[in-house]
Amino acid sequence: MHKGVNWLGIMLFFLCACNRGNKEGEEDYAFERIIELSGREVFESELSQRVEIAGDFLLFEQSAKVSGSALYHVYRAKDLGFIGTVGERGQVPYGFIGAQYSGQYYVKDEQTMFWVNDAPRHRISAINVNESLQSEFAVIDSVIDHNPQYGFMNSLFVLENGGLAGYQPSFSKTRNKHPLYIFPGNKSDGLGHAGEYPVVRNIENIPNASGLEHVFKRLSMAIKPDESRLVVAFTFYDRLDIYDKSGELIKSVRHPDYYEEYNSFNVIDMSLKSKVKNINYYYQSVGVSDDFIFALCYNKRRYELYNEASSKVQIRVFDWSGDTVCLLNCPNDLVSICVDEKNRKLYGYNRSTESFMQYNIDMLFE
């Protein structure tokens, strides 16, 4: 053996390098194509912070604070012209108490239906946009009731044969144990689940911290327009999971440099009102098209979210196999996005200016 050569160190270096190269998603994570977005302000009169697409229509959910108010304002997607209102809020006949539209719609007899989850009433309804625009009330094409015990209080999607797939936002120890829950449509089958949340390590060693692991269980969900796949994007982890409609994992996309599990000693401080510190914000909103997943990503610490100097965001674009397509650099501080594939536009709400933005994304469909 030659003197002065640290063979053990060299062997360890190569072992570490090989192990790093095998990290899940690392081999194809790099974005070879980077696009700089430039948008314009639209919908100056709308006060909502979300715009959603349903076929040829753009929808703005209205405030839930006023009973009897409209459920949605409706615009034409092709020219942004205002058409009218759909539905009614409150404890009235045909009214909605809650309204959660997660981007799932279908077309029947040349009319557009979009699924709205009314969580307080434990039902999801398909509203006929075309007929509802001509009616005082929401015209319902189909209704599916869901068991209150399932806790479908947020994103919820309809599968074939009356099945459901959704997210259980909850601080209860008996719920939200998994990122995705699936009800197959046959009541005898019960509620199934898919995926696992990352472990918040050492939480059992911090006094009175039991239950705080649920703080980290936030995510965004969307369904592919043909309803064959679902995407789950984690708020506090650089991780995006793609499942088929039965709950089988297709791919878990994790950034090799940013994805990590939390150690409670570094992120929990019981003296703070929020009880947490030093956590990173990653995926905030997801939009989809037939071919692509658009994932709004912050990759920022909590204290940076309201820092004007770091207000730019990224929109990571993947295909439905989890492979990278391109990275959209956005100069605006967006908090939500949706994608109009037909007209090749992307919309987002700019928190800094309290306005909606429209971006051309023709280059992705060329």
Sine and cosine of phi, psi and omega as CSV:
sin_phi,cos_phi,sin_psi,cos_psi,sin_omega,cos_omega
0.00,0.00,0.72,-0.70,-0.01,-1.00
-0.96,0.27,0.67,-0.74,0.04,-1.00
-0.93,0.36,0.56,-0.83,0.08,-1.00
1.00,0.07,-0.07,1.00,0.00,-1.00
-0.98,-0.21,0.86,-0.50,-0.01,-1.00
-1.00,0.01,1.00,0.08,-0.07,-1.00
-0.92,0.39,-0.56,0.83,0.02,-1.00
-0.90,0.45,-0.67,0.74,0.02,-1.00
-0.90,0.45,-0.65,0.76,0.00,-1.00
-0.91,0.42,-0.68,0.73,0.01,-1.00
-0.89,0.46,-0.67,0.74,0.01,-1.00
-0.90,0.43,-0.61,0.80,0.02,-1.00
-0.87,0.49,-0.72,0.69,-0.02,-1.00
-0.93,0.36,-0.58,0.81,0.05,-1.00
-0.90,0.45,-0.68,0.73,0.01,-1.00
-0.91,0.42,-0.65,0.76,-0.01,-1.00
-0.90,0.44,-0.65,0.76,0.01,-1.00
-0.92,0.40,-0.67,0.74,0.01,-1.00
-0.89,0.45,-0.64,0.77,0.00,-1.00
-0.90,0.44,-0.60,0.80,-0.02,-1.00
-0.93,0.38,-0.28,0.96,-0.03,-1.00
-1.00,-0.10,0.06,1.00,0.01,-1.00
-0.87,0.50,0.62,-0.79,-0.09,-1.00
-0.89,0.46,0.79,-0.61,0.06,-1.00
1.00,0.09,-0.14,0.99,-0.11,-0.99
-0.95,0.31,-0.56,0.83,-0.15,-0.99
-0.91,0.42,-0.38,0.93,-0.05,-1.00
-0.74,-0.68,0.40,0.92,-0.09,-1.00
-0.99,0.15,-0.44,0.90,-0.10,-1.00
-0.87,0.49,0.68,-0.73,0.07,-1.00
-1.00,-0.05,0.95,-0.30,-0.01,-1.00
-0.97,0.23,-0.38,0.92,-0.02,-1.00
-0.91,-0.41,0.83,-0.56,0.02,-1.00
-0.84,-0.54,0.78,-0.63,-0.06,-1.00
-0.85,-0.53,0.73,-0.68,0.06,-1.00
-1.00,-0.04,0.87,-0.49,-0.01,-1.00
-1.00,0.07,0.53,-0.85,0.12,-0.99
-0.64,-0.77,0.84,-0.55,-0.12,-0.99
-0.85,-0.53,-0.07,-1.00,0.05,-1.00
-0.69,-0.72,0.46,-0.89,0.02,-1.00
-0.97,0.23,0.65,-0.76,0.01,-1.00
-0.63,-0.77,0.21,-0.98,0.08,-1.00
0.80,0.60,0.80,0.60,-0.05,-1.00
-0.88,0.48,-0.45,0.89,-0.10,-1.00
-1.00,0.06,-0.16,0.99,-0.05,-1.00
-1.00,0.09,0.70,-0.71,-0.06,-1.00
-0.98,-0.18,-0.17,0.99,0.01,-1.00
-0.93,0.37,0.21,-0.98,0.08,-1.00
-0.94,-0.35,0.16,0.99,0.01,-1.00
-0.66,-0.75,0.64,-0.77,0.20,-0.98
-0.83,-0.55,0.64,-0.76,-0.04,-1.00
-0.79,-0.61,0.44,-0.90,0.02,-1.00
-0.96,-0.28,0.64,-0.77,0.12,-0.99
-0.60,-0.80,1.00,-0.06,-0.03,-1.00
0.90,0.43,-0.88,-0.48,-0.02,-1.00
-1.00,-0.01,0.17,0.99,-0.11,-0.99
-0.86,-0.51,0.56,-0.83,0.17,-0.99
-0.94,-0.33,0.72,-0.70,-0.14,-0.99
-0.87,-0.50,0.69,-0.72,0.09,-1.00
-0.85,-0.52,0.92,-0.40,0.04,-1.00
-0.92,0.38,0.67,-0.74,-0.02,-1.00
-0.99,-0.13,0.25,-0.97,-0.11,-0.99
-0.85,0.52,0.66,-0.75,0.04,-1.00
-1.00,0.07,-0.02,1.00,-0.08,-1.00
-0.98,0.19,-0.34,0.94,-0.08,-1.00
-0.93,-0.37,0.95,-0.32,0.04,-1.00
-0.92,0.39,0.68,-0.73,-0.01,-1.00
1.00,0.00,-0.09,1.00,0.03,-1.00
-0.98,0.19,0.22,-0.97,-0.01,-1.00
-0.91,0.42,0.49,-0.87,0.03,-1.00
-0.99,0.17,-0.73,0.69,0.00,-1.00
-0.67,-0.74,0.58,-0.82,0.29,-0.96
-1.00,-0.04,0.65,-0.76,-0.11,-0.99
-0.85,-0.53,0.73,-0.69,0.03,-1.00
-0.81,-0.59,0.42,-0.91,0.15,-0.99
-0.97,0.24,0.76,-0.66,-0.02,-1.00
-0.95,0.32,-0.49,0.87,-0.11,-0.99
-0.95,0.30,-0.55,0.84,-0.04,-1.00
-0.72,-0.69,0.09,1.00,0.05,-1.00
0.91,0.42,0.35,0.94,0.03,-1.00
-0.97,0.22,0.67,-0.75,0.01,-1.00
-0.96,0.28,0.73,-0.69,-0.03,-1.00
-0.97,-0.26,-0.74,0.67,-0.06,-1.00
0.26,-0.97,-0.37,-0.93,-0.03,-1.00
-0.86,-0.51,0.38,-0.93,0.01,-1.00
-0.73,-0.68,0.75,-0.66,0.13,-0.99
0.97,0.22,0.09,-1.00,-0.03,-1.00
-0.60,-0.80,0.57,-0.82,0.01,-1.00
-1.00,0.02,0.45,-0.89,0.27,-0.96
0.98,-0.19,-0.05,-1.00,-0.03,-1.00
-0.99,0.14,0.91,0.41,0.02,-1.00
-0.78,-0.63,0.34,-0.94,0.05,-1.00
-0.82,0.57,0.74,-0.67,-0.01,-1.00
0.91,0.41,0.21,0.98,-0.03,-1.00
-1.00,0.07,0.31,-0.95,0.02,-1.00
-0.92,-0.40,0.74,-0.67,0.10,-0.99
-0.99,0.11,-0.75,0.66,0.08,-1.00
-0.91,-0.42,0.31,-0.95,0.02,-1.00
-0.47,-0.88,0.94,-0.34,0.03,-1.00
-0.80,-0.59,0.98,-0.22,0.08,-1.00
-0.99,-0.17,0.83,-0.55,-0.09,-1.00
-0.94,-0.35,0.37,0.93,0.14,-0.99
1.00,-0.06,0.09,1.00,-0.03,-1.00
-0.99,-0.12,0.82,-0.58,0.02,-1.00
-0.57,-0.82,0.21,-0.98,0.09,-1.00
-0.55,-0.84,0.32,-0.95,-0.01,-1.00
-0.90,-0.43,0.77,-0.64,0.02,-1.00
-0.67,-0.74,0.80,-0.60,-0.03,-1.00
0.80,0.60,0.67,0.74,0.05,-1.00
0.90,0.43,0.34,0.94,0.07,-1.00
-0.86,-0.51,0.51,-0.86,-0.11,-0.99
-0.98,-0.20,0.77,-0.63,0.07,-1.00
-0.89,-0.45,0.71,-0.70,0.06,-1.00
-0.80,-0.60,0.64,-0.77,-0.11,-0.99
-1.00,0.09,0.82,-0.58,0.00,-1.00
-0.85,-0.53,0.84,-0.55,0.01,-1.00
-1.00,0.04,0.89,-0.45,0.10,-0.99
-0.99,-0.16,1.00,0.08,-0.14,-0.99
-0.86,0.50,-0.67,0.74,0.01,-1.00
-0.87,0.50,-0.46,0.89,0.02,-1.00
-0.99,-0.14,0.00,1.00,0.07,-1.00
0.82,0.57,0.78,0.63,0.05,-1.00
-0.45,-0.89,0.47,-0.88,0.08,-1.00
-0.85,-0.52,0.75,-0.66,-0.13,-0.99
-0.84,-0.54,0.61,-0.79,0.09,-1.00
-1.00,-0.08,0.94,-0.34,-0.03,-1.00
-1.00,-0.01,0.77,-0.64,0.08,-1.00
-0.99,0.15,0.95,-0.31,-0.05,-1.00
-0.89,0.45,-0.77,0.64,-0.09,-1.00
-0.84,0.54,-0.75,0.66,-0.04,-1.00
-0.97,0.26,-0.54,0.84,-0.01,-1.00
-0.92,0.39,-0.50,0.86,0.04,-1.00
-0.90,0.43,-0.39,0.92,0.00,-1.00
-0.99,-0.16,0.06,1.00,-0.10,-0.99
-0.83,-0.56,0.40,-0.92,0.07,-1.00
-0.95,0.32,-0.45,0.89,-0.05,-1.00
-0.89,-0.46,0.23,-0.97,0.10,-0.99
-0.94,0.34,0.78,-0.62,0.06,-1.00
-1.00,-0.03,0.88,-0.48,-0.13,-0.99
-0.99,-0.17,0.77,-0.64,0.04,-1.00
-1.00,-0.01,-0.55,0.84,-0.04,-1.00
-0.36,-0.93,0.49,-0.87,0.02,-1.00
-0.70,-0.71,0.67,-0.74,0.11,-0.99
-0.79,-0.61,0.85,-0.52,0.08,-1.00
-0.99,0.11,0.58,-0.81,0.07,-1.00
-0.80,-0.60,0.57,-0.82,-0.09,-1.00
-0.89,0.46,0.79,-0.61,0.03,-1.00
-0.82,0.57,-0.49,0.87,-0.01,-1.00
-0.92,0.39,-0.31,0.95,-0.02,-1.00
-0.98,0.21,-0.32,0.95,0.09,-1.00
0.92,0.39,0.53,0.85,0.02,-1.00
-0.98,0.18,0.98,0.20,-0.10,-0.99
-0.99,-0.15,0.00,1.00,-0.10,-1.00
-0.64,-0.77,-0.80,-0.60,-0.02,-1.00
-0.86,0.52,0.80,-0.61,-0.02,-1.00
-0.56,-0.83,0.68,-0.73,-0.07,-1.00
-0.77,-0.64,0.54,-0.84,-0.03,-1.00
-0.99,-0.13,0.78,-0.62,0.05,-1.00
-0.97,-0.25,0.01,-1.00,-0.01,-1.00
-0.91,0.41,0.43,-0.90,0.02,-1.00
0.87,0.49,0.48,0.88,0.05,-1.00
0.98,0.21,0.22,0.98,0.04,-1.00
-0.96,0.29,0.31,-0.95,-0.02,-1.00
-0.71,-0.70,0.52,-0.86,0.10,-0.99
-0.69,-0.73,0.73,-0.68,-0.06,-1.00
-0.28,-0.96,-0.15,-0.99,-0.09,-1.00
-0.87,-0.50,0.62,-0.79,0.00,-1.00
-0.95,-0.32,0.99,0.11,0.03,-1.00
-0.95,0.32,0.90,-0.43,-0.10,-1.00
-0.23,-0.97,0.53,-0.85,0.12,-0.99
-0.99,-0.12,0.06,1.00,0.02,-1.00
-0.95,0.32,0.62,-0.78,0.01,-1.00
-0.94,0.33,-0.29,0.96,-0.04,-1.00
-1.00,-0.07,-0.10,1.00,-0.01,-1.00
-0.81,-0.59,0.18,-0.98,0.05,-1.00
0.82,0.57,0.61,0.79,0.06,-1.00
-0.98,0.17,-0.33,0.94,-0.02,-1.00
-0.73,-0.68,0.43,-0.90,-0.03,-1.00
-0.92,0.39,-0.51,0.86,-0.11,-0.99
-0.73,-0.69,0.74,-0.67,0.08,-1.00
-0.87,-0.49,0.65,-0.76,-0.06,-1.00
-0.76,-0.65,0.80,-0.60,0.13,-0.99
-0.96,-0.27,0.90,-0.43,-0.16,-0.99
-0.95,0.30,-0.15,0.99,0.01,-1.00
0.97,-0.23,-0.33,0.94,0.08,-1.00
-0.98,-0.20,0.92,-0.38,-0.12,-0.99
-0.85,0.52,-0.45,0.89,0.00,-1.00
-0.95,0.31,-0.32,0.95,-0.01,-1.00
-0.98,0.18,-0.38,0.92,0.00,-1.00
0.95,0.30,-0.13,-0.99,-0.06,-1.00
-1.00,-0.05,0.81,-0.58,0.05,-1.00
-0.97,-0.23,0.09,-1.00,-0.01,-1.00
-0.58,-0.82,0.27,-0.96,0.01,-1.00
-0.56,-0.83,0.56,-0.83,0.08,-1.00
0.99,0.16,0.21,-0.98,0.02,-1.00
-0.71,-0.70,0.60,-0.80,0.14,-0.99
-0.98,0.20,0.51,-0.86,0.13,-0.99
-0.88,0.48,0.48,-0.88,-0.01,-1.00
-0.99,0.14,0.73,-0.68,0.15,-0.99
-1.00,-0.03,0.98,-0.21,-0.18,-0.98
-0.95,0.32,0.55,-0.83,0.12,-0.99
0.92,0.38,0.25,0.97,-0.02,-1.00
-0.91,0.41,-0.46,0.89,0.01,-1.00
-0.94,0.33,-0.23,0.97,-0.02,-1.00
-0.99,-0.10,0.06,1.00,0.03,-1.00
-0.94,-0.34,0.86,-0.52,-0.04,-1.00
-0.84,0.54,0.72,-0.70,0.08,-1.00
0.91,0.42,0.25,0.97,-0.03,-1.00
-1.00,-0.05,-0.06,1.00,-0.01,-1.00
-0.85,0.53,0.77,-0.64,-0.02,-1.00
0.98,-0.18,-0.33,0.95,-0.02,-1.00
-0.94,0.34,-0.24,0.97,0.04,-1.00
-0.88,0.48,-0.38,0.92,0.00,-1.00
-0.95,0.31,-0.32,0.95,0.07,-1.00
-0.86,0.51,-0.54,0.84,-0.08,-1.00
-1.00,0.07,-0.03,1.00,-0.09,-1.00
-0.99,-0.14,0.88,0.47,0.07,-1.00
-0.90,-0.44,0.57,-0.82,-0.04,-1.00
-0.35,-0.94,0.16,-0.99,0.12,-0.99
-0.87,-0.50,0.55,-0.83,-0.03,-1.00
-0.73,-0.68,0.43,-0.90,0.11,-0.99
-0.43,-0.91,0.33,-0.94,0.02,-1.00
-0.86,-0.51,0.61,-0.79,0.05,-1.00
-0.89,0.45,0.62,-0.79,-0.05,-1.00
-0.79,0.61,-0.53,0.85,0.03,-1.00
-1.00,0.08,0.07,1.00,0.10,-1.00
0.91,0.41,0.37,0.93,-0.03,-1.00
-1.00,-0.05,-0.31,0.95,-0.06,-1.00
-0.59,-0.80,0.39,-0.92,0.05,-1.00
-0.80,-0.61,0.52,-0.85,0.06,-1.00
-0.85,-0.53,0.69,-0.73,0.01,-1.00
-0.83,-0.56,0.87,-0.49,-0.03,-1.00
-0.89,-0.45,0.80,-0.60,-0.13,-0.99
-1.00,0.04,0.69,-0.72,-0.04,-1.00
-0.95,0.32,-0.68,0.73,-0.13,-0.99
-0.96,-0.29,0.19,0.98,0.04,-1.00
-0.68,-0.73,0.60,-0.80,0.04,-1.00
-0.99,0.15,0.96,0.28,-0.10,-0.99
-0.52,-0.85,0.70,-0.71,0.02,-1.00
-0.70,-0.72,0.86,-0.51,-0.06,-1.00
-0.94,-0.33,0.65,-0.76,0.04,-1.00
-0.88,-0.47,0.78,-0.62,-0.04,-1.00
-0.84,-0.54,0.42,-0.91,0.21,-0.98
-1.00,0.10,0.05,-1.00,-0.14,-0.99
-0.94,0.34,-0.23,0.97,0.06,-1.00
-1.00,-0.03,-0.09,1.00,0.00,-1.00
0.99,-0.13,0.10,0.99,0.06,-1.00
-0.98,0.22,0.75,-0.66,-0.02,-1.00
-0.95,0.32,0.80,-0.60,0.08,-1.00
-1.00,0.00,-0.72,0.70,0.04,-1.00
-0.27,-0.96,0.62,-0.78,0.15,-0.99
-0.94,-0.33,0.93,-0.37,-0.07,-1.00
-1.00,-0.09,0.90,-0.43,-0.06,-1.00
-0.77,-0.64,0.78,-0.63,0.00,-1.00
-0.92,0.39,0.79,-0.61,-0.09,-1.00
-0.90,0.43,-0.39,0.92,-0.03,-1.00
-0.99,-0.13,-0.48,0.88,-0.16,-0.99
-0.96,-0.28,-0.41,0.91,-0.05,-1.00
-0.96,0.29,0.78,-0.63,0.08,-1.00
-0.34,-0.94,0.41,-0.91,0.13,-0.99
-1.00,0.03,0.46,-0.89,-0.06,-1.00
-1.00,0.03,0.58,-0.81,0.20,-0.98
-0.99,-0.17,0.84,-0.54,-0.10,-0.99
-0.83,0.56,-0.53,0.84,-0.01,-1.00
-0.89,0.45,-0.39,0.92,-0.03,-1.00
-1.00,-0.10,-0.32,0.95,-0.15,-0.99
-0.83,-0.56,-0.11,0.99,-0.01,-1.00
-0.90,-0.43,0.78,-0.62,0.04,-1.00
-0.70,-0.72,0.97,-0.22,-0.10,-1.00
-0.92,0.40,-0.22,0.98,0.04,-1.00
-0.99,0.16,-0.24,0.97,0.01,-1.00
-1.00,0.05,0.49,-0.87,0.03,-1.00
-0.88,0.47,-0.66,0.75,-0.01,-1.00
-0.98,0.20,-0.32,0.95,-0.01,-1.00
0.95,0.30,-0.13,0.99,-0.02,-1.00
-0.80,-0.60,0.40,-0.92,0.01,-1.00
-0.48,-0.88,0.28,-0.96,0.13,-0.99
0.83,0.56,0.46,0.89,0.05,-1.00
-1.00,-0.07,0.52,-0.85,0.02,-1.00
-0.99,-0.11,0.60,-0.80,0.10,-1.00
-0.98,-0.20,0.79,-0.61,0.00,-1.00
-0.90,-0.44,-0.99,-0.15,-0.12,-0.99
-0.99,0.15,0.82,-0.58,-0.07,-1.00
-0.95,-0.31,-0.50,0.86,-0.08,-1.00
-0.36,-0.93,0.47,-0.88,-0.01,-1.00
-0.74,-0.67,0.74,-0.67,0.15,-0.99
-0.86,-0.51,0.45,-0.89,-0.08,-1.00
-0.68,-0.73,0.37,-0.93,0.17,-0.99
-0.70,-0.71,-0.05,-1.00,0.01,-1.00
-0.85,0.52,-0.58,0.81,-0.12,-0.99
-0.95,-0.30,-0.39,0.92,-0.21,-0.98
-0.76,-0.65,0.39,-0.92,0.18,-0.98
-0.92,-0.39,0.81,-0.58,0.04,-1.00
-0.95,-0.30,0.92,-0.39,-0.10,-1.00
-0.90,-0.43,0.93,-0.37,0.03,-1.00
-0.95,0.30,0.87,-0.50,-0.11,-0.99
-0.82,-0.57,0.74,-0.67,0.04,-1.00
-1.00,-0.02,-0.79,0.62,-0.13,-0.99
0.79,0.61,0.80,0.60,-0.04,-1.00
-0.68,-0.73,0.41,-0.91,0.18,-0.98
-0.97,0.25,0.32,-0.95,-0.01,-1.00
-0.82,0.58,-0.71,0.71,-0.08,-1.00
-0.93,0.37,-0.29,0.96,0.00,-1.00
-1.00,0.07,-0.24,0.97,-0.11,-0.99
-0.88,0.48,-0.55,0.84,-0.05,-1.00
-0.95,-0.32,0.32,0.95,0.04,-1.00
-1.00,-0.02,0.90,-0.44,-0.08,-1.00
-0.85,0.52,-0.55,0.83,-0.03,-1.00
-0.92,0.39,-0.37,0.93,-0.03,-1.00
-0.88,-0.47,0.52,0.86,-0.11,-0.99
-0.98,0.19,-0.17,0.99,0.02,-1.00
-0.93,0.36,0.50,-0.87,0.02,-1.00
-0.77,-0.64,0.21,-0.98,0.08,-1.00
-0.89,-0.46,0.55,-0.84,0.15,-0.99
-0.87,-0.49,0.94,-0.34,-0.01,-1.00
-1.00,0.06,0.76,-0.65,-0.03,-1.00
-0.93,-0.37,0.83,-0.55,0.05,-1.00
-0.86,-0.52,0.34,-0.94,0.21,-0.98
-1.00,0.02,0.04,-1.00,-0.11,-0.99
-0.98,0.19,0.05,1.00,0.18,-0.98
-0.99,-0.12,-0.08,1.00,0.01,-1.00
1.00,-0.03,0.13,0.99,0.03,-1.00
-1.00,0.09,0.55,-0.84,-0.03,-1.00
-0.95,0.32,0.60,-0.80,0.04,-1.00
-0.92,-0.38,-0.84,0.54,0.04,-1.00
-0.25,-0.97,0.19,-0.98,0.06,-1.00
-0.89,-0.45,0.83,-0.56,0.05,-1.00
-0.99,-0.17,0.91,-0.41,0.09,-1.00
-1.00,0.05,0.85,-0.52,-0.07,-1.00
-0.92,-0.38,0.77,-0.63,-0.04,-1.00
-0.98,0.18,-0.04,1.00,-0.10,-1.00
-0.94,-0.33,0.41,-0.91,-0.08,-1.00
-1.00,0.03,0.97,0.24,-0.09,-1.00
-0.99,0.16,0.56,-0.83,0.07,-1.00
-0.88,-0.48,-0.20,0.98,0.05,-1.00
-0.41,-0.91,0.46,-0.89,0.02,-1.00
-0.63,-0.78,0.37,-0.93,0.24,-0.97
-0.53,-0.85,0.36,-0.93,-0.12,-0.99
-0.85,-0.53,0.81,-0.59,0.11,-0.99
-0.98,-0.22,1.00,-0.06,-0.09,-1.00
-0.92,0.40,-0.65,0.76,-0.07,-1.00
-0.87,0.50,-0.69,0.72,-0.01,-1.00
-0.99,-0.15,0.07,1.00,0.09,-1.00
0.83,0.56,0.79,0.62,0.02,-1.00
-0.79,-0.62,0.49,-0.87,0.15,-0.99
-0.85,-0.53,0.70,-0.71,-0.01,-1.00
-0.89,-0.46,0.51,-0.86,0.06,-1.00
-0.41,-0.91,0.39,-0.92,0.04,-1.00
-0.98,-0.18,0.84,-0.54,-0.02,-1.00
-1.00,0.01,0.94,-0.33,-0.05,-1.00
-0.91,0.42,-0.58,0.82,-0.07,-1.00
-0.91,0.42,-0.64,0.77,-0.04,-1.00
-0.97,-0.25,-0.05,1.00,-0.04,-1.00
0.80,0.61,0.79,0.61,-0.03,-1.00
-0.56,-0.83,0.35,-0.94,0.05,-1.00
-1.00,-0.02,0.58,-0.82,0.00,-1.00
-0.87,-0.49,0.53,-0.85,0.09,-1.00
-0.84,-0.54,0.72,-0.69,-0.01,-1.00
-0.80,-0.60,0.64,-0.76,0.11,-0.99
-0.98,0.18,0.73,-0.68,0.05,-1.00
-0.78,-0.62,0.57,0.82,0.02,-1.00
-0.82,0.57,-0.60,0.80,-0.12,-0.99
-0.88,0.48,-0.37,0.93,-0.01,-1.00
-0.98,0.17,-0.30,0.96,-0.09,-1.00
-0.93,-0.38,0.19,0.98,0.01,-1.00
-0.97,0.22,0.00,0.00,0.00,0.00
